[in-house]
Amino acid sequence: MSLLTLDGVSKIFGGLVAVNDVSFEVEQGGIVGLIGPNGAGKTTVFNLITGNYVPDGGDIRFAGQSIRGMKPHTIVGLGIARTFQSIRLFPTLPVVENVLAGRHCRMHAGILGSMFHTPAQRREERAALERAMSELEFVGLAGAWADAAGSLSYGNQRLLEMARALASDPRLIILDEPAGSMNDPETAVLIELIHAIRKRGVTVLLIEHDMGLVMRVCEKLLVLEHGALIAAGSPDVVRRDPKVIEAYLGQDD
């Protein structure tokens, strides 16, 4: 069953067509990679899905509902969470508070409850803290819960971003270059974590330049070039596609 559908989606910045009539589906429970050369429009597609940009054409549907034009916080509430190509944490705050920031979209205490610390508000805060610690355990960072987020290694900051995204109860998690600047042992941990996320019933869509990682974890690949989708299919099929080979390696004149 399709969880996410892009139907003829386009985005234009001035005279630049960043995304050109892109259509694809992400099946529920899958691990899908969105790949392509630098400047192909991959992150723009992610920003369109998560509400950071509004499409100039086409539609985006999540669980059968159009999310075109919705605000990012509304889209998170529907069940789409993401990480970013450039890490976006609160570096001076403790690790656990960064994860709590991802949980707040599921909390219901209003201004009065927070001001007067009602029993319901206190229960909700305790539950949120327990959930945050659970997500830190899941990504292997429970021992660093009190450390400043900015003190973590780059790879662990990536994992912290994933814990924060998971705390929002997503049905779909979008990862923008999660292996960026990771060493081999960190990448191995990331691969295990992506598989563990899928086992939780969360669908994964990722941009990644590490082709070794992509080929090991993704069941389906989508390939963009100059904002257009040029190939889609299993990793074995895509890696042999002449259009994909030309996009990455160029054409031998």
Secondary structure as the mmCIF struct_conf table of DSSP 4:
data_model
#
loop_
_struct_conf.conf_type_id
_struct_conf.id
_struct_conf.beg_label_comp_id
_struct_conf.beg_label_asym_id
_struct_conf.beg_label_seq_id
_struct_conf.end_label_comp_id
_struct_conf.end_label_asym_id
_struct_conf.end_label_seq_id
STRN STRN1 SER A 2 PHE A 13
TURN_TY1_P TURN_TY1_P1 GLY A 14 GLY A 15
STRN STRN2 LEU A 16 GLU A 27
TURN_TY1_P TURN_TY1_P2 GLN A 28 GLY A 29
STRN STRN3 ILE A 31 ILE A 35
BEND BEND1 PRO A 37 PRO A 37
TURN_TY1_P TURN_TY1_P3 ASN A 38 GLY A 39
BEND BEND2 ALA A 40 GLY A 41
HELX_RH_AL_P HELX_RH_AL_P1 LYS A 42 ILE A 49
TURN_TY1_P TURN_TY1_P4 THR A 50 GLY A 51
BEND BEND3 ASN A 52 TYR A 53
BEND BEND4 ASP A 56 ASP A 56
STRN STRN4 GLY A 57 PHE A 62
TURN_TY1_P TURN_TY1_P5 ALA A 63 GLY A 64
STRN STRN5 GLN A 65 SER A 66
TURN_TY1_P TURN_TY1_P6 ARG A 68 GLY A 69
HELX_RH_AL_P HELX_RH_AL_P2 PRO A 72 LEU A 78
TURN_TY1_P TURN_TY1_P7 GLY A 79 GLY A 79
STRN STRN6 ILE A 80 ARG A 82
BEND BEND5 GLN A 85 SER A 86
TURN_TY1_P TURN_TY1_P8 PRO A 91 THR A 92
BEND BEND6 LEU A 93 LEU A 93
STRN STRN7 PRO A 94 PRO A 94
HELX_RH_AL_P HELX_RH_AL_P3 VAL A 95 ARG A 103
HELX_RH_3T_P HELX_RH_3T_P1 HIS A 104 ARG A 106
HELX_RH_AL_P HELX_RH_AL_P4 ILE A 111 PHE A 116
TURN_TY1_P TURN_TY1_P9 HIS A 117 HIS A 117
HELX_RH_AL_P HELX_RH_AL_P5 PRO A 119 VAL A 139
TURN_TY1_P TURN_TY1_P10 GLY A 140 GLY A 140
HELX_RH_3T_P HELX_RH_3T_P2 ALA A 142 ALA A 144
TURN_TY1_P TURN_TY1_P11 TRP A 145 ALA A 146
BEND BEND7 ASP A 147 ASP A 147
STRN STRN8 ALA A 148 ALA A 148
HELX_RH_3T_P HELX_RH_3T_P3 ALA A 149 SER A 151
BEND BEND8 LEU A 152 LEU A 152
HELX_RH_AL_P HELX_RH_AL_P6 TYR A 154 LEU A 166
TURN_TY1_P TURN_TY1_P12 ALA A 167 SER A 168
BEND BEND9 ARG A 171 ARG A 171
STRN STRN9 LEU A 172 ASP A 176
BEND BEND10 GLU A 177 GLU A 177
TURN_TY1_P TURN_TY1_P13 PRO A 178 SER A 181
HELX_RH_AL_P HELX_RH_AL_P7 ASP A 184 LYS A 199
TURN_TY1_P TURN_TY1_P14 ARG A 200 GLY A 201
STRN STRN10 THR A 203 ILE A 207
BEND BEND11 HIS A 209 HIS A 209
HELX_RH_AL_P HELX_RH_AL_P8 MET A 211 VAL A 217
BEND BEND12 GLU A 219 GLU A 219
STRN STRN11 LYS A 220 GLU A 225
TURN_TY1_P TURN_TY1_P15 HIS A 226 GLY A 227
STRN STRN12 ALA A 228 GLY A 233
HELX_RH_AL_P HELX_RH_AL_P9 PRO A 235 ARG A 239
TURN_TY1_P TURN_TY1_P16 ARG A 240 ARG A 240
HELX_RH_AL_P HELX_RH_AL_P10 PRO A 242 LEU A 249
#
